[in-house]
């Protein structure tokens, strides 16, 4: 496994990822919806990996849902960084991380464009379950 760390700018939200492959073999998905373009977000995930998110002060974290309203974007209210997105289904959390919130620059391969807004709500869920981290732990300290 390949460990990768990330956080928001102020450190209120921390992330630890374990990737099954070397980080440079992943191509972050740059969603072309208005929200993700305005946040300059590109997402990385690994269904064979794991993700842990620690929120130091839950009052300084925010959630935002748009589109189908099924997934929630996680951001820091203090510094404004969009950390990632998650979806809960039948007791399991699936998530993807904003590659631009990863420490150490750009350890990933070239980005690829993604257009999830063209998918139906059920197609989005299938895509998330196939592509996103499925071993996710979100802890509020």
N, CA and C atoms as an extended XYZ file, in Angstrom:
423
Properties=species:S:1:pos:R:3:atomname:S:1:resname:S:1:resid:I:1 pbc="F F F"
N         0.838       -1.185        0.000 N   UNK     1
C         0.000        0.000        0.000 CA  UNK     1
C         0.884        1.250        0.000 C   UNK     1
N         0.330        2.317       -0.580 N   UNK     2
C         1.040        3.589       -0.705 CA  UNK     2
C         0.304        4.647        0.117 C   UNK     2
N         0.911        5.136        1.200 N   UNK     3
C         0.253        6.149        2.024 CA  UNK     3
C         0.347        7.535        1.389 C   UNK     3
N        -0.746        8.282        1.476 N   UNK     4
C        -0.811        9.660        0.982 CA  UNK     4
C        -1.583       10.463        2.019 C   UNK     4
N        -1.071       11.622        2.359 N   UNK     5
C        -1.723       12.481        3.350 CA  UNK     5
C        -2.244       13.742        2.682 C   UNK     5
N        -3.221       14.334        3.313 N   UNK     6
C        -3.765       15.583        2.823 CA  UNK     6
C        -4.480       16.315        3.932 C   UNK     6
N        -4.887       17.540        3.644 N   UNK     7
C        -5.604       18.337        4.634 CA  UNK     7
C        -6.163       19.588        3.974 C   UNK     7
N        -7.013       20.253        4.718 N   UNK     8
C        -7.400       21.598        4.301 CA  UNK     8
C        -6.219       22.506        4.634 C   UNK     8
N        -6.295       23.760        4.252 N   UNK     9
C        -5.171       24.685        4.443 CA  UNK     9
C        -4.846       24.927        5.912 C   UNK     9
N        -5.862       25.058        6.759 N   UNK    10
C        -5.618       25.377        8.172 CA  UNK    10
C        -5.380       24.136        9.026 C   UNK    10
N        -5.593       22.949        8.485 N   UNK    11
C        -5.353       21.720        9.238 CA  UNK    11
C        -6.527       21.239       10.063 C   UNK    11
N        -7.688       21.845        9.919 N   UNK    12
C        -8.861       21.390       10.664 CA  UNK    12
C        -9.348       20.024       10.170 C   UNK    12
N        -9.215       19.765        8.879 N   UNK    13
C        -9.626       18.484        8.310 CA  UNK    13
C        -8.384       17.796        7.757 C   UNK    13
N        -8.084       16.621        8.294 N   UNK    14
C        -6.912       15.848        7.887 CA  UNK    14
C        -7.359       14.574        7.186 C   UNK    14
N        -6.559       14.103        6.219 N   UNK    15
C        -6.877       12.879        5.484 CA  UNK    15
C        -5.654       11.978        5.417 C   UNK    15
N        -5.886       10.695        5.588 N   UNK    16
C        -4.869        9.673        5.362 CA  UNK    16
C        -5.454        8.660        4.393 C   UNK    16
N        -4.783        8.480        3.265 N   UNK    17
C        -5.212        7.502        2.267 CA  UNK    17
C        -4.191        6.389        2.186 C   UNK    17
N        -4.661        5.204        1.932 N   UNK    18
C        -3.809        4.070        1.591 CA  UNK    18
C        -4.235        3.659        0.183 C   UNK    18
N        -3.338        3.830       -0.772 N   UNK    19
C        -3.630        3.497       -2.170 CA  UNK    19
C        -3.030        2.133       -2.510 C   UNK    19
N        -3.709        1.385       -3.341 N   UNK    20
C        -3.240        0.056       -3.734 CA  UNK    20
C        -2.088        0.127       -4.732 C   UNK    20
N        -1.973        1.248       -5.449 N   UNK    21
C        -0.911        1.412       -6.453 CA  UNK    21
C        -0.152        2.710       -6.176 C   UNK    21
N         0.944        2.886       -6.883 N   UNK    22
C         1.713        4.126       -6.759 CA  UNK    22
C         0.832        5.319       -7.150 C   UNK    22
N         0.922        6.427       -6.416 N   UNK    23
C         0.057        7.582       -6.690 CA  UNK    23
C         0.100        8.077       -8.132 C   UNK    23
N         1.268        8.016       -8.786 N   UNK    24
C         1.350        8.554      -10.148 CA  UNK    24
C         0.600        7.710      -11.179 C   UNK    24
N         0.045        6.560      -10.768 N   UNK    25
C        -0.753        5.736      -11.689 CA  UNK    25
C        -2.232        6.112      -11.661 C   UNK    25
N        -2.617        7.029      -10.782 N   UNK    26
C        -4.013        7.480      -10.673 CA  UNK    26
C        -4.196        8.760      -11.488 C   UNK    26
N        -5.313        8.851      -12.179 N   UNK    27
C        -5.660       10.058      -12.935 CA  UNK    27
C        -6.850       10.718      -12.256 C   UNK    27
N        -6.627       11.802      -11.525 N   UNK    28
C        -7.748       12.475      -10.870 CA  UNK    28
C        -8.826       12.866      -11.882 C   UNK    28
N       -10.068       12.739      -11.451 N   UNK    29
C       -11.211       13.070      -12.305 CA  UNK    29
C       -11.610       14.525      -12.051 C   UNK    29
N       -11.427       15.363      -13.059 N   UNK    30
C       -11.786       16.779      -12.983 CA  UNK    30
C       -13.224       16.912      -13.463 C   UNK    30
N       -14.134       16.964      -12.515 N   UNK    31
C       -15.562       17.079      -12.838 CA  UNK    31
C       -15.800       18.429      -13.510 C   UNK    31
N       -16.608       18.421      -14.556 N   UNK    32
C       -16.846       19.672      -15.278 CA  UNK    32
C       -18.162       20.349      -14.909 C   UNK    32
N       -18.749       19.969      -13.757 N   UNK    33
C       -19.950       20.687      -13.311 CA  UNK    33
C       -19.534       22.063      -12.791 C   UNK    33
N       -20.484       22.968      -12.679 N   UNK    34
C       -20.189       24.329      -12.230 CA  UNK    34
C       -19.522       24.360      -10.855 C   UNK    34
N       -20.035       23.578       -9.911 N   UNK    35
C       -19.514       23.590       -8.549 CA  UNK    35
C       -18.042       23.178       -8.520 C   UNK    35
N       -17.725       22.055       -9.138 N   UNK    36
C       -16.344       21.550       -9.103 CA  UNK    36
C       -15.397       22.435       -9.907 C   UNK    36
N       -15.868       22.973      -11.018 N   UNK    37
C       -15.019       23.899      -11.792 CA  UNK    37
C       -14.717       25.138      -10.976 C   UNK    37
N       -15.729       25.674      -10.268 N   UNK    38
C       -15.506       26.882       -9.480 CA  UNK    38
C       -14.575       26.634       -8.297 C   UNK    38
N       -14.495       25.375       -7.837 N   UNK    39
C       -13.584       25.020       -6.751 CA  UNK    39
C       -12.283       24.414       -7.268 C   UNK    39
N       -12.153       24.338       -8.598 N   UNK    40
C       -10.956       23.782       -9.230 CA  UNK    40
C       -10.618       22.405       -8.648 C   UNK    40
N       -11.647       21.564       -8.508 N   UNK    41
C       -11.489       20.258       -7.872 CA  UNK    41
C       -11.254       19.155       -8.903 C   UNK    41
N       -10.441       18.204       -8.504 N   UNK    42
C       -10.206       16.971       -9.263 CA  UNK    42
C       -10.106       15.858       -8.228 C   UNK    42
N       -10.813       14.781       -8.437 N   UNK    43
C       -10.972       13.771       -7.400 CA  UNK    43
C       -10.182       12.503       -7.680 C   UNK    43
N        -9.615       11.967       -6.609 N   UNK    44
C        -8.901       10.700       -6.676 CA  UNK    44
C        -9.536        9.754       -5.657 C   UNK    44
N        -9.586        8.484       -6.015 N   UNK    45
C       -10.135        7.468       -5.127 CA  UNK    45
C        -9.589        6.114       -5.537 C   UNK    45
N        -9.773        5.140       -4.666 N   UNK    46
C        -9.292        3.780       -4.916 CA  UNK    46
C       -10.204        2.806       -4.188 C   UNK    46
N       -11.033        2.061       -4.917 N   UNK    47
C       -11.937        1.126       -4.246 CA  UNK    47
C       -11.203        0.005       -3.511 C   UNK    47
N        -9.925       -0.227       -3.825 N   UNK    48
C        -9.136       -1.225       -3.107 CA  UNK    48
C        -8.314       -0.603       -1.973 C   UNK    48
N        -8.392        0.715       -1.839 N   UNK    49
C        -7.651        1.421       -0.808 CA  UNK    49
C        -8.533        1.757        0.383 C   UNK    49
N        -8.022        2.640        1.224 N   UNK    50
C        -8.797        3.083        2.387 CA  UNK    50
C        -8.558        4.575        2.610 C   UNK    50
N        -9.498        5.180        3.317 N   UNK    51
C        -9.450        6.614        3.583 CA  UNK    51
C        -9.907        6.868        5.008 C   UNK    51
N        -9.130        7.651        5.725 N   UNK    52
C        -9.517        8.121        7.058 CA  UNK    52
C        -9.512        9.641        7.040 C   UNK    52
N       -10.571       10.233        7.572 N   UNK    53
C       -10.697       11.688        7.653 CA  UNK    53
C       -10.914       12.051        9.114 C   UNK    53
N       -10.097       12.981        9.608 N   UNK    54
C       -10.234       13.480       10.967 CA  UNK    54
C       -10.649       14.934       10.899 C   UNK    54
N       -11.716       15.264       11.606 N   UNK    55
C       -12.197       16.643       11.682 CA  UNK    55
C       -11.952       17.121       13.112 C   UNK    55
N       -11.045       18.075       13.277 N   UNK    56
C       -10.685       18.544       14.618 CA  UNK    56
C       -11.839       19.304       15.270 C   UNK    56
N       -12.433       20.238       14.532 N   UNK    57
C       -13.543       21.041       15.052 CA  UNK    57
C       -14.708       20.921       14.076 C   UNK    57
N       -15.683       20.123       14.449 N   UNK    58
C       -16.814       19.864       13.563 CA  UNK    58
C       -17.592       21.141       13.231 C   UNK    58
N       -17.562       22.123       14.131 N   UNK    59
C       -18.241       23.388       13.867 CA  UNK    59
C       -17.606       24.154       12.712 C   UNK    59
N       -16.348       23.820       12.400 N   UNK    60
C       -15.648       24.487       11.306 CA  UNK    60
C       -15.660       23.667       10.020 C   UNK    60
N       -16.409       22.574       10.015 N   UNK    61
C       -16.535       21.784        8.779 CA  UNK    61
C       -17.936       21.994        8.220 C   UNK    61
N       -18.025       21.939        6.914 N   UNK    62
C       -19.311       22.135        6.272 CA  UNK    62
C       -19.581       21.060        5.244 C   UNK    62
N       -20.856       20.878        4.955 N   UNK    63
C       -21.282       19.926        3.933 CA  UNK    63
C       -22.163       20.673        2.947 C   UNK    63
N       -22.051       20.288        1.702 N   UNK    64
C       -22.867       20.908        0.667 CA  UNK    64
C       -23.279       19.828       -0.323 C   UNK    64
N       -24.568       19.766       -0.604 N   UNK    65
C       -25.072       18.827       -1.606 CA  UNK    65
C       -25.645       19.612       -2.760 C   UNK    65
N       -25.440       19.098       -3.957 N   UNK    66
C       -25.980       19.732       -5.153 CA  UNK    66
C       -26.305       18.635       -6.155 C   UNK    66
N       -26.728       18.982       -7.324 N   UNK    67
C       -27.072       17.973       -8.323 CA  UNK    67
C       -28.187       17.082       -7.818 C   UNK    67
N       -27.948       15.774       -7.759 N   UNK    68
C       -28.972       14.832       -7.300 CA  UNK    68
C       -29.154       14.879       -5.782 C   UNK    68
N       -28.257       15.546       -5.050 N   UNK    69
C       -28.382       15.684       -3.607 CA  UNK    69
C       -28.033       14.432       -2.828 C   UNK    69
N       -27.483       13.433       -3.479 N   UNK    70
C       -27.182       12.165       -2.814 CA  UNK    70
C       -25.823       12.174       -2.121 C   UNK    70
N       -24.871       12.917       -2.651 N   UNK    71
C       -23.530       12.984       -2.087 CA  UNK    71
C       -23.342       14.346       -1.420 C   UNK    71
N       -22.424       14.388       -0.464 N   UNK    72
C       -22.135       15.631        0.243 CA  UNK    72
C       -20.670       15.997        0.050 C   UNK    72
N       -20.426       17.237       -0.326 N   UNK    73
C       -19.068       17.759       -0.433 CA  UNK    73
C       -18.648       18.211        0.959 C   UNK    73
N       -17.431       17.879        1.348 N   UNK    74
C       -16.903       18.233        2.659 CA  UNK    74
C       -15.885       19.350        2.488 C   UNK    74
N       -16.084       20.446        3.214 N   UNK    75
C       -15.162       21.573        3.111 CA  UNK    75
C       -14.922       22.163        4.490 C   UNK    75
N       -13.857       22.924        4.595 N   UNK    76
C       -13.526       23.599        5.847 CA  UNK    76
C       -14.125       25.007        5.817 C   UNK    76
N       -14.927       25.327        6.820 N   UNK    77
C       -15.516       26.662        6.911 CA  UNK    77
C       -14.481       27.718        7.294 C   UNK    77
N       -13.384       27.286        7.909 N   UNK    78
C       -12.374       28.248        8.352 CA  UNK    78
C       -11.509       28.726        7.193 C   UNK    78
N       -10.949       27.778        6.415 N   UNK    79
C       -10.035       28.172        5.333 CA  UNK    79
C       -10.660       28.037        3.943 C   UNK    79
N       -11.818       27.393        3.846 N   UNK    80
C       -12.543       27.315        2.579 CA  UNK    80
C       -12.161       26.190        1.646 C   UNK    80
N       -11.247       25.309        2.031 N   UNK    81
C       -10.785       24.247        1.126 CA  UNK    81
C       -11.822       23.134        1.008 C   UNK    81
N       -12.120       22.766       -0.226 N   UNK    82
C       -12.969       21.608       -0.526 CA  UNK    82
C       -12.079       20.372       -0.418 C   UNK    82
N       -12.339       19.525        0.553 N   UNK    83
C       -11.492       18.371        0.835 CA  UNK    83
C       -11.896       17.150        0.023 C   UNK    83
N       -13.191       16.932       -0.145 N   UNK    84
C       -13.649       15.759       -0.883 CA  UNK    84
C       -15.154       15.668       -0.924 C   UNK    84
N       -15.611       14.479       -1.279 N   UNK    85
C       -17.034       14.225       -1.414 CA  UNK    85
C       -17.306       12.810       -0.914 C   UNK    85
N       -18.479       12.615       -0.290 N   UNK    86
C       -18.805       11.278        0.198 CA  UNK    86
C       -20.289       10.978        0.013 C   UNK    86
N       -20.579        9.692        0.066 N   UNK    87
C       -21.926        9.174       -0.123 CA  UNK    87
C       -22.108        8.010        0.835 C   UNK    87
N       -23.224        7.960        1.557 N   UNK    88
C       -23.511        6.858        2.478 CA  UNK    88
C       -24.651        6.019        1.926 C   UNK    88
N       -24.473        4.689        2.029 N   UNK    89
C       -25.499        3.770        1.543 CA  UNK    89
C       -25.455        2.495        2.374 C   UNK    89
N       -26.575        2.178        3.006 N   UNK    90
C       -26.716        0.951        3.787 CA  UNK    90
C       -25.566        0.763        4.782 C   UNK    90
N       -25.237        1.830        5.504 N   UNK    91
C       -24.224        1.761        6.538 CA  UNK    91
C       -22.783        1.857        6.054 C   UNK    91
N       -22.572        1.975        4.762 N   UNK    92
C       -21.211        2.072        4.215 CA  UNK    92
C       -21.023        3.471        3.642 C   UNK    92
N       -19.822        4.005        3.831 N   UNK    93
C       -19.484        5.322        3.295 CA  UNK    93
C       -18.525        5.131        2.127 C   UNK    93
N       -18.813        5.808        1.030 N   UNK    94
C       -17.948        5.848       -0.152 CA  UNK    94
C       -17.456        7.284       -0.269 C   UNK    94
N       -16.209        7.470       -0.705 N   UNK    95
C       -15.681        8.833       -0.767 CA  UNK    95
C       -14.596        8.972       -1.829 C   UNK    95
N       -14.432       10.207       -2.268 N   UNK    96
C       -13.338       10.593       -3.163 CA  UNK    96
C       -12.713       11.858       -2.575 C   UNK    96
N       -11.420       12.032       -2.780 N   UNK    97
C       -10.659       13.137       -2.198 CA  UNK    97
C       -10.276       14.128       -3.290 C   UNK    97
N       -10.344       15.403       -2.957 N   UNK    98
C        -9.866       16.430       -3.868 CA  UNK    98
C        -8.338       16.309       -3.940 C   UNK    98
N        -7.837       15.936       -5.098 N   UNK    99
C        -6.396       15.720       -5.272 CA  UNK    99
C        -5.593       16.979       -4.953 C   UNK    99
N        -6.221       18.129       -5.034 N   UNK   100
C        -5.516       19.380       -4.771 CA  UNK   100
C        -5.379       19.674       -3.275 C   UNK   100
N        -5.969       18.815       -2.439 N   UNK   101
C        -5.824       18.950       -0.991 CA  UNK   101
C        -4.802       17.949       -0.447 C   UNK   101
N        -4.021       17.360       -1.345 N   UNK   102
C        -3.012       16.375       -0.963 CA  UNK   102
C        -1.685       17.077       -0.736 C   UNK   102
N        -0.981       16.660        0.306 N   UNK   103
C         0.315       17.265        0.631 CA  UNK   103
C         1.374       16.845       -0.377 C   UNK   103
N         2.357       17.698       -0.538 N   UNK   104
C         3.500       17.356       -1.378 CA  UNK   104
C         3.311       17.624       -2.850 C   UNK   104
N         2.458       18.552       -3.203 N   UNK   105
C         2.317       18.898       -4.617 CA  UNK   105
C         1.382       17.974       -5.362 C   UNK   105
N         1.809       17.526       -6.530 N   UNK   106
C         0.959       16.731       -7.411 CA  UNK   106
C         1.554       15.335       -7.601 C   UNK   106
N         1.255       14.415       -6.674 N   UNK   107
C         1.832       13.077       -6.809 CA  UNK   107
C         1.096       12.189       -7.815 C   UNK   107
N         0.003       12.692       -8.381 N   UNK   108
C        -0.839       11.876       -9.258 CA  UNK   108
C        -0.516       12.109      -10.731 C   UNK   108
N        -1.060       11.238      -11.570 N   UNK   109
C        -0.888       11.359      -13.006 CA  UNK   109
C        -1.750       12.476      -13.558 C   UNK   109
N        -1.807       12.596      -14.892 N   UNK   110
C        -2.598       13.659      -15.515 CA  UNK   110
C        -4.089       13.489      -15.231 C   UNK   110
N        -4.762       14.622      -15.140 N   UNK   111
C        -6.203       14.607      -14.881 CA  UNK   111
C        -6.975       14.174      -16.116 C   UNK   111
N        -8.162       13.641      -15.852 N   UNK   112
C        -9.086       13.316      -16.932 CA  UNK   112
C       -10.412       14.017      -16.646 C   UNK   112
N       -11.089       14.421      -17.680 N   UNK   113
C       -12.366       15.109      -17.527 CA  UNK   113
C       -13.457       14.097      -17.188 C   UNK   113
N       -14.397       14.521      -16.334 N   UNK   114
C       -15.533       13.679      -15.957 CA  UNK   114
C       -16.804       14.518      -16.012 C   UNK   114
N       -17.897       13.900      -16.405 N   UNK   115
C       -19.180       14.597      -16.526 CA  UNK   115
C       -20.288       13.836      -15.808 C   UNK   115
N       -20.216       13.720      -14.482 N   UNK   116
C       -21.238       12.948      -13.775 CA  UNK   116
C       -22.639       13.556      -13.850 C   UNK   116
N       -22.737       14.844      -14.146 N   UNK   117
C       -24.059       15.464      -14.219 CA  UNK   117
C       -24.881       14.906      -15.384 C   UNK   117
N       -24.236       14.192      -16.306 N   UNK   118
C       -24.967       13.580      -17.418 CA  UNK   118
C       -25.555       12.222      -17.036 C   UNK   118
N       -25.212       11.727      -15.840 N   UNK   119
C       -25.688       10.416      -15.395 CA  UNK   119
C       -26.982       10.540      -14.608 C   UNK   119
N       -27.781        9.488      -14.632 N   UNK   120
C       -28.979        9.444      -13.788 CA  UNK   120
C       -28.547        9.251      -12.338 C   UNK   120
N       -29.462        9.464      -11.404 N   UNK   121
C       -29.145        9.308       -9.984 CA  UNK   121
C       -28.660        7.893       -9.686 C   UNK   121
N       -29.295        6.884      -10.244 N   UNK   122
C       -28.867        5.503       -9.977 CA  UNK   122
C       -27.529        5.196      -10.650 C   UNK   122
N       -27.280        5.772      -11.831 N   UNK   123
C       -25.990        5.581      -12.492 CA  UNK   123
C       -24.856        6.222      -11.689 C   UNK   123
N       -25.137        7.373      -11.059 N   UNK   124
C       -24.135        8.019      -10.211 CA  UNK   124
C       -23.758        7.105       -9.052 C   UNK   124
N       -24.755        6.534       -8.407 N   UNK   125
C       -24.503        5.645       -7.275 CA  UNK   125
C       -23.657        4.453       -7.716 C   UNK   125
N       -23.983        3.863       -8.834 N   UNK   126
C       -23.200        2.728       -9.345 CA  UNK   126
C       -21.761        3.149       -9.618 C   UNK   126
N       -21.579        4.318      -10.177 N   UNK   127
C       -20.237        4.822      -10.469 CA  UNK   127
C       -19.455        5.044       -9.182 C   UNK   127
N       -20.098        5.674       -8.184 N   UNK   128
C       -19.427        5.928       -6.918 CA  UNK   128
C       -19.023        4.616       -6.254 C   UNK   128
N       -19.922        3.645       -6.256 N   UNK   129
C       -19.625        2.368       -5.612 CA  UNK   129
C       -18.515        1.619       -6.335 C   UNK   129
N       -18.350        1.858       -7.609 N   UNK   130
C       -17.299        1.191       -8.384 CA  UNK   130
C       -15.949        1.903       -8.278 C   UNK   130
N       -15.939        3.240       -8.167 N   UNK   131
C       -14.706        4.017       -8.256 CA  UNK   131
C       -14.188        4.597       -6.943 C   UNK   131
N       -15.065        4.894       -6.009 N   UNK   132
C       -14.660        5.616       -4.811 CA  UNK   132
C       -14.099        4.678       -3.744 C   UNK   132
N       -13.390        5.266       -2.777 N   UNK   133
C       -12.967        4.499       -1.597 CA  UNK   133
C       -14.214        3.887       -0.978 C   UNK   133
N       -14.134        2.620       -0.626 N   UNK   134
C       -15.268        1.980        0.042 CA  UNK   134
C       -14.939        1.621        1.483 C   UNK   134
N       -13.690        1.805        1.864 N   UNK   135
C       -13.266        1.638        3.241 CA  UNK   135
C       -12.960        3.037        3.774 C   UNK   135
N       -13.980        3.680        4.341 N   UNK   136
C       -13.886        5.084        4.738 CA  UNK   136
C       -14.257        5.212        6.204 C   UNK   136
N       -13.451        5.990        6.925 N   UNK   137
C       -13.722        6.271        8.323 CA  UNK   137
C       -13.623        7.780        8.515 C   UNK   137
N       -14.732        8.408        8.927 N   UNK   138
C       -14.745        9.846        9.194 CA  UNK   138
C       -14.921       10.021       10.694 C   UNK   138
N       -13.945       10.665       11.335 N   UNK   139
C       -13.930       10.796       12.779 CA  UNK   139
C       -13.932       12.280       13.150 C   UNK   139
N       -14.821       12.645       14.036 N   UNK   140
C       -14.834       14.005       14.573 CA  UNK   140
C       -14.188       13.965       15.947 C   UNK   140
N       -13.145       14.762       16.123 N   UNK   141
C       -12.359       14.721       17.376 CA  UNK   141
C       -12.976       15.591       18.442 C   UNK   141
